[in-house]
Amino acid sequence: MREQRIRSASAKLLKRAENAGHLLAATTSKAIGVADGWIRKRVIQLKQRSAPARERVEAVVDLVVRKIRPLTRPLRAFLARIAPFVSRLVLLVAAVIGWVLSSIASTIEWTRGAAIERVIPAAGRGTGLASAAIDPVRAGAFSCLVAAGLLIGSQFLDYRGVAVGAPLYQGQIAVDAPAPVTATAVTGTAHLWLLIPVAIGAGVLAVGMLRGGGRNLAIAIAALGLVTVAVALVVDLPKALDPVNALPYSDATTRLLGGFWAQLSAGIALVVSGGVLLRGNRGGSSRRTVKPAARTVDLAPAGGN
């Protein structure tokens, strides 16, 4: 009898524990559902509250652009013509300058060996002056400043448009008289002019490199270039090629204009400039340690006499 009572009591306890577990699980699930619903509701409310502010900001930006755009139309037309050539030239110059000057600097460092400086002290001093004047850091900083200026200028160019009747302009006709482009948009409006602070920051970092900045500044310049490229490809490109832009027109296609390509080229040039600065900064310690050796070489002839 006693064993049966113990088993009955144990069964009741297990049943109560099981019921309590089910109740706890149901309560927890309900609490999670209530919390999830509350969070979703708050997110929707925040989006609804922030929508008017964003619309006001976009309206103000559009109003400012409409007021300024007629004043800058001649300048934008001129920059749009030269933007493709300037962007290609910047990429070519940045790559060539970085490679040539880094090679020259490496050659000069190699020629400044102790044997040459002992045999021809004047030659050693001359190569030291050349090494100080021709520096990959200076070349990279210069190309970074040029790219930053190009990035700022690209924000005021048209980055997309709609070519009306584009299928009718084929072959030589497209070369002599290209399809008219309408519904253009300024590059900066695609991302609320966020790349202008990026360009200014890249210029400040380039000046910092000229004043003796370290590897972190070079990495930051390359990172700003990557940000520019990402904005151009992820934000601006889909907006530019959105078919909705061409809906109001017949036989029309969306088209990328000079502002987009100038912005993309400026971002790539910033990445290249950051790489050149990073490579040039690696040799900074070796250039600083050569100067004491030059002083000892100048004193060597006096000691020998």
N, C-alpha and C positions, 0 to 999 in steps of 0.2 A: 504493500500500500504506500509505503513511504517513497519508494522509487517511482511509483506512478504519479504521486503528487509532485515530486521533483521534476519529472519529465513534463508534466502538465504546466508547471510554473515556468519551466524553460521555454516551452513552446509559446506560452503567452508573452514572455519577454521578447522572444525573437519576432513574434508577430507585431508587437508594439514598436520594436526597433525598425522593422521593415516599413510599417506605416509612417513612422516619423521620418525615415529616409525619403519615402515617396513625397511626403508633405514638404520636406526641405527642398527637394529637387524641383517640385512644382512652384514653390515660392521663389526660388532662385531664378527659374526660367521666366516667371512672370516679372520679377524685378528687372532682369536683363532686357526683356521686351519693353517695359516701361521706359527704362533708361535709353534704349536705342531709339524709341519713338521720340523721346524728349530731345535727344541730340539731333536727330534728323529735323525736327521742327525748328530748333534753334538755328541750324545751318541754313534752312530755307528762309527764316526770318532775317538772318544776317545778309544773305544774298539779296533779298528784297530791299533791305535798308540801304545797302551799298550801291544798288543799281542806279538810283537817282543821282548820287554823288558822282559815279563814274560817267553817267550821261552828261552831267553838267561839265565835268572836266573835258570830255570829248567835244562838247559844244563850244566851250571856250577856246580849245585848241583849234577847232575848225574855223571859228570866227577870226582868230588871229591870223591863221594861214590865209583865209580869204582876203583879209585886209593887206597883208604883206605881199601876197603872191603877185598882184599886178606891178608892184614896184620892182620886184626882182625878176620879172619875166625876161628882159634882155640878157641879164647875167646868167640865168638858168639855161636859156637857149644856147649861149656860148659854151657854158660848162658841159651841157649835155653832148655837144659835138666833140669836145676834146676829152671827155671822161674815159671812153674806152682806150684811147691812145695813152692817156696819162696813167691809167691803172696798169696797163701792160708794161709801160716804161718803169713804173715804180717797182713792180715785181722783178723785172729784169735787172734793174740797177741794184736793188737790195741783195739779190742773189749773187750778182757779179762782184759787187763791192765787198760783201762779206767773205766770199771765197778768196778773192785776190788779196785783200788786205790781211786776212788771217794767214794766208800763205806767205806774204811778204814779212809779216811779223815773226812767223816761225823761222823763216830763213835768216832774218836778222839776228834772232836769238842764237841760232846755230853758229853764225859767223862771228859772234862775239865771244868765241872761245878764248881761253887764256893764252894759247900759243900765238894766235894772230895778234892779240893785244900786246904781247911782249915783243913781237918782231916789229909790228908797225903800230905804235901807240896812237898815232893820228888817225889811222883807219879805225881803231877801236872806238875813239871818241866820236868819229863821224857816224859809225853805225849806231852808237848810243843815241845821238841826236835824231837820226832817222827813225829809230825804234820809238822814241818819245813822240815824234810828230805823226807817224803812221801807226795807228793803233786800232785793232778791231773794235774796241769799246767805243771809240769815237765814231767809227763808221756805222756801227749798229745803232748808236744813239741818234746819229743824223738821219738814218733811214727810218727810225722810229718816229722822229719828229715829222718827217715828210708824210709817213703813213697816217699819223694822227691828224695832220692838216687835211689830207685827202678824205679821211673819215668824216671830219666836220663838214667839209664842203659837200660830200655826197648826201648828207642829210637834207640839203636844200634842193636837190635835184629830183626829177620825177623818176620813180622806180618801177612804175607799171602803167600800162595804158591799154586801150582797146583799139585794134586795127580794124577799121570799118572796111568791108569789102575785100578782105585780105585774099580770098580765093581767086579774085579777078586779077590780082597783081602777081604775075608769075614771070619767071625768066628775066629778060632784059628790062621789061617794064618795071619790075620791082626795084631794079638798080637805078633807072633813070627817074622814075616817079614812084616812090614807095607809097604804100597804102596810108591814107590819113589816120593819124592816131588821136583819139579823143579819150575822155574820162580818165585823164591822168591823175596821179596822186603823188605827193611829195614823200620821199623816203622816210623822213622823220615821223610822219603821222602814223606809219604802220606799227611803231612800237613806242609811241608817246615820247619821242626824242630822247630815249634813254641812252643812246650811244654817244651823244655829245659829252656827257660826263665821263664816259669810258675813254673817249679820245683825249679829253683834258687830263684824265688820270695817267694815260700812257705818256703824254708829253711831260708831265711832272716827273714820272719815273725815269724818263730818258735824261732829263736834267740831273736827277739824282745820280744816275750812272756816271755822268760826266764829272760829278763832284766826288766820285770815289765810292759809289754804292756797291753793294755786294751781289752775290748770286740770287738772293731773294728778290731783288728788284727786277733782274732779268727774267726770272720765272714769272713774276707778276705781269710783266709786259706780254710774255707769251700767253699767259692765261687770259688777259684782256683781249688778245687777238682771237683766241678760241671762243670767247664769249661773243665777239663780233660775228665770227663765222657762224656760230650756232644761231644767233638771232636772225641773220640773213637767210639761213637755210630752213630753219624751223618755224619762224614767225612770218617773215616777209615773203618768202617764196610761195607758200600756200595762199596767202592773201592775194598776191599778184596774179596767180594763175587760176584763181577761183572763177569758174564759168559764170557765176552770177553777175560778174562785172560786165559781161558781154550780152546779157539777156535783153536789155533795151534796144539793141541794134541787130540788124539783119546781116547775115554773112560776115560776122565779126569774130575775131579771136583775141584772147588776152595776149599781152606781150610784155616781156621784161625790157626795161629801158636802162639808160646809162647809170642812173643813180644806184640801182641794185648792184650792177657789176663793179662800180667804183667802191661801194661799201664792202662788197665781198673781197675785192682786191686789197683794200686797206686792212681788212682783218688778217688776210694771209700774210701781208707784208709785216704786220705787227708780230705774228708768230715767227716769221723768219728773222726779224730784228731781235726778238728775244733770244732766239737760238744763237745768233751771232754774238750778242752780248754775253750770253752764258759761256760760250766757248772762249771769248776773249778774256773774261774774268778769271778763267782757270789759270791763265799765265800771269795774273797780277802779282803773285808772290815772287815768281822768278824774276820779273822785271825789277821789283823793288830790291832784291838781294844782289843785283849786278852792280849797283852804284858803288858800294864799298870796295869791290874788286877794282873798279876803274880808278879809285883814289890810290890804291896800293901800286897800280901799274905806273901812275904818274910819278910816284916817288922812287920807283926802281932804278931809273938811270942815275939819279943823284946818289943813291947808295952805292952803285957800281963804281962811280968815279971816286 
